[in-house]
Amino acid sequence: MNALELKDVRKQFGAAQIIRGANLAVAQGERLAVIGPNGAGKSTLFNLISGRFPASSGEIVLNGENITRLKPYQINRRGLARSFQISNLFVHLSVYENLRCAVLWSLGYKYSFWQRLGGLRDAHERVEIVLEQIGLQRQRAVLAGVLSYAEQRALEIGITIAGGANVILLDEPTAGMSRSESDAAVELIRKVTIGKTLLMVEHDMSVVFGLADRIAVLVYGEMIACDTPANIRNNAAVQAAYLGGADEEAA
Ligand SMILES: Nc1ncnc2c1ncn2[C@@H]1O[C@H](COP(=O)(O)OP(=O)(O)OP(=O)(O)O)[C@@H](O)[C@H]1O
């Protein structure tokens, strides 16, 4: 079973066709990068998958279940978690508390007293695991607002994976980072997504080619190619429409 499938998904805002029939099948454990020029519809595609916008037509299937008409929290509970370009952190809470909120939310912190006690213990253990994964154990008590930029982005990734979702959507996870910070972020993303399915929108071609098993190319709302990095690099249509010299930069 695929982790995620899009079947002829379309989105229009008024008369403007923004996504023009996207078809995609992402296998369990696969890492897929979505690339394309500014305004191609990449964020819109993520907004459709995560339920923020309803699709105009077509079908979105997560872990075998049709999620096309579900709300974001319902999709989240079914195993899909998403990070945002814009920071999603509680800046006045500590690193630990930020992660704890994310874990408790995913556990559905609203049941009976006894379940809640069990839930709290589970949450603590889960937070410890995520802290270790994102390398922020020593900053656990630090307020999120005073972390370095790269640490904040690592915490956001931690919050995204904290609930144990099997499909992770990352929107430009290395935006605004220096080369060395983004190299470290690639390693972090690789580590925390082992055994999970990753979809990411990313403009930095060295990140894309460093992480992705497959690359989907979106141009004006149409997916013009979806293939291995090597094939995308050599795809004439992709080069003409978008990639240009960017592959040389990444090589
Ligand atoms: N809520 C909306 N209402 C109307 N038009 C929208 C809406 N959201 C996005 N669009 C339009 O859809 C098009 C695609 O935007 P989108 O943000 O998805 O592109 P993108 O590929 O993510 O771009 P970038 O790389 O610059 O982030 C743009 O022309 C944008 O103006």
The ligand as an SDF file (V2000), in Angstrom:
LIG
                    3D

 31 33  0  0  0  0  0  0  0  0999 V2000
   -5.7920   31.3680   -1.2450 N   0  0  0  0  0  0  0  0  0  0  0  0
   -5.4770   31.7130   -2.5100 C   0  0  0  0  0  0  0  0  0  0  0  0
   -6.3240   32.4240   -3.2660 N   0  0  0  0  0  0  0  0  0  0  0  0
   -6.0100   32.7800   -4.5330 C   0  0  0  0  0  0  0  0  0  0  0  0
   -4.8770   32.4500   -5.1440 N   0  0  0  0  0  0  0  0  0  0  0  0
   -3.9730   31.7340   -4.4420 C   0  0  0  0  0  0  0  0  0  0  0  0
   -4.2250   31.3310   -3.0960 C   0  0  0  0  0  0  0  0  0  0  0  0
   -3.1540   30.6360   -2.6580 N   0  0  0  0  0  0  0  0  0  0  0  0
   -2.2770   30.6150   -3.6760 C   0  0  0  0  0  0  0  0  0  0  0  0
   -2.7730   31.2710   -4.7640 N   0  0  0  0  0  0  0  0  0  0  0  0
   -2.1000   31.4270   -6.0610 C   0  0  0  0  0  0  0  0  0  0  0  0
   -1.6920   30.1490   -6.4860 O   0  0  0  0  0  0  0  0  0  0  0  0
   -0.4590   30.2300   -7.1820 C   0  0  0  0  0  0  0  0  0  0  0  0
    0.4990   29.2140   -6.6040 C   0  0  0  0  0  0  0  0  0  0  0  0
    0.9160   29.6300   -5.3140 O   0  0  0  0  0  0  0  0  0  0  0  0
    1.7790   28.7080   -4.3490 P   0  0  0  0  0  0  0  0  0  0  0  0
    2.0690   29.5140   -3.1060 O   0  0  0  0  0  0  0  0  0  0  0  0
    1.1290   27.4030   -4.1660 O   0  0  0  0  0  0  0  0  0  0  0  0
    3.1000   28.5370   -5.2060 O   0  0  0  0  0  0  0  0  0  0  0  0
    4.5120   27.9500   -4.7680 P   0  0  0  0  0  0  0  0  0  0  0  0
    4.9390   27.0190   -5.8390 O   0  0  0  0  0  0  0  0  0  0  0  0
    4.4360   27.4020   -3.3880 O   0  0  0  0  0  0  0  0  0  0  0  0
    5.4110   29.2640   -4.7870 O   0  0  0  0  0  0  0  0  0  0  0  0
    6.7250   29.6290   -3.9220 P   0  0  0  0  0  0  0  0  0  0  0  0
    7.8180   28.7630   -4.4090 O   0  0  0  0  0  0  0  0  0  0  0  0
    6.9320   31.0750   -4.2860 O   0  0  0  0  0  0  0  0  0  0  0  0
    6.3790   29.4340   -2.4700 O   0  0  0  0  0  0  0  0  0  0  0  0
    0.0140   31.6670   -7.0790 C   0  0  0  0  0  0  0  0  0  0  0  0
   -0.2850   32.3020   -8.2930 O   0  0  0  0  0  0  0  0  0  0  0  0
   -0.8260   32.2320   -5.9510 C   0  0  0  0  0  0  0  0  0  0  0  0
   -1.0630   33.6110   -6.1590 O   0  0  0  0  0  0  0  0  0  0  0  0
  1  2  1  0
  2  3  1  0
  2  7  2  0
  3  4  2  0
  4  5  1  0
  5  6  2  0
  6  7  1  0
  6 10  1  0
  7  8  1  0
  8  9  2  0
  9 10  1  0
 10 11  1  0
 11 12  1  0
 11 30  1  0
 12 13  1  0
 13 14  1  0
 13 28  1  0
 14 15  1  0
 15 16  1  0
 16 17  2  0
 16 18  1  0
 16 19  1  0
 19 20  1  0
 20 21  2  0
 20 22  1  0
 20 23  1  0
 23 24  1  0
 24 25  2  0
 24 26  1  0
 24 27  1  0
 28 29  1  0
 28 30  1  0
 30 31  1  0
M  END
$$$$
